[in-house]
Amino acid sequence: MNHRLTAAAGGLLAALALAACNPAGDSDKAGAEAPAASSRNLADSIAANGDLDSLEALVGAAGLETVLEGVGPYTVFAPADAALQTAGLTDLAGEETRAQGVALLRAHIVPGALTRRDILAAIDANSAGKVEMRTMADGLLSFSKDGDTVVVTAPGGGTARLSGSETVASNGVLQPIDGVLAAAAPPAAAAN
């Protein structure tokens, strides 16, 4: 099985390398322009996005600001406030839920800086029509397309779509998503 994971990771890296060498300029196949790089780091980019207030509070409570302010690069698949609210995960700021918050965040972060253009190029380059990437929680996220939309599927079956505008930060990429990828019990259930 390790050979498959290594091959999948190698395939993704090769496809991403090819995408980075794309002489076509700043547009992907859907015609979207690549976002301009920001001088903000990932932590500051989350704070500046008005639809990620719950995620910002979770990052603070988990003590991961320094990681997201650090060198990176990382790609953060950032659940919007509505997604965390629907999943019942907006109140993970307490000490008793810190470990749960850290686990949730690690399941939404992958090493490397992946723009949508990179992800789409990797999907298109793979004959299976999907690629996989390992998270900081050691889970495999699977990326596929539904029309022009990138769909992310987590090991437990959680799915989300890339939504909103991505932000290329100084230490990675912030990819807003419309769902929660990690299976996590709501705080009230976790306390019992």
Secondary structure, DSSP 8 states (H G I E B T S, - for coil): -HHHHHHHHHHHHHHHHHHHT-TT-SB-TT--B---B-SS-HHHHHHH-TT-HHHHHHHHHHT-HHHHHSS--EEEEEE-HHHHHHTT-S---SGGGHHHHHHHHHTTEEES---HHHHHHHHHHSTTSEEEEE-TTS-EEEEEEETTEEEEE-TTS-EEEB-S--EEETTEEEEEESS--S----HHHHH-
